């Protein structure tokens, strides 16, 4: 084995070994937490009738799964349109890069285009979900008031949904139309949580389903849920403010090597050529990539807010 090969093996081996050790440690902690939760559930005595159950639904096609998922609701795109946008984000920048800098420019711009469109879609979906969660407390307060006025649950939800701003109001009106066609209320509530993957909404649906089984005042229950949701949202905002500096610092530190390398490769390709054509460059590139990935993982774990 030559010295260049030894250097390459060393540069790739030690960061990869550390990364695998971290993954093994995380998997062990996760497995231990799951075992503790299973033991807690096994010791608890929850009545079978109090567990919300969802009736078995027929197997859906990929297109139907897409229409019932959060991406279709947030992006307002069909599955074919979403795939077309993703392909366009690769092909069009790739052709532009090939015309400017040849194959290397094509690869670089194709990667940048795909990542840019994916990040845009993810940010748009995140903003859409945040707007739904912000409208949820007001919607639940309206439902509780309508229930006290004598309306049924479905009537109250449909009445308040028409007065709730989109996107939450439109999504609730959409699923409540299915209740008029004879679908089970539990199924359409679970479908709503599929379309809007919010922990607050999931908590509300579980409470409503359990209340339908065990009885009680649903209006008072919704008031308690609203207070819980408001407290959770306030705490989440405080955590995001406290971790904002760390999160944005991590984004800059992770993106800076790639952006700088992309700019140098685009404007002065000969300067970056040794990194991709020599064994020493391969080793340095691999070590740098693994180091950035490992550093990004550590920063993300440090600033990540707990599950709420």
Buried (B, 14 or more C-beta within 10 A) or exposed (E): EEEEEEBBEEBBEEBBEEBEEBEEEEEEEEEEEEEEEEEEEEEEEEEEEEEBEEEEEEEEEEEEEBBBBBBBBBBEBEBEEBEEBBEEBBBEBBEBBBEEBEEBBBBBBBBBBBEEBEEEBEEBBEEBBEBBBEBBBBBBBBBBBBBBEEBEBEBBBBBBBEEBEEBBBEBBBBBBEBBEEEBEBBBBBBBBBEBBBBBBBBBBBBBBBBBBBEEEEBBEBBBEBBEBBEEBBEEBEEBEEEBEEBBEEBEEEBEEEBEEBBEEBBEEBEEBEEBEEEBBBBBBBBBBBBBBBBBBBEBBEEBEEEEE
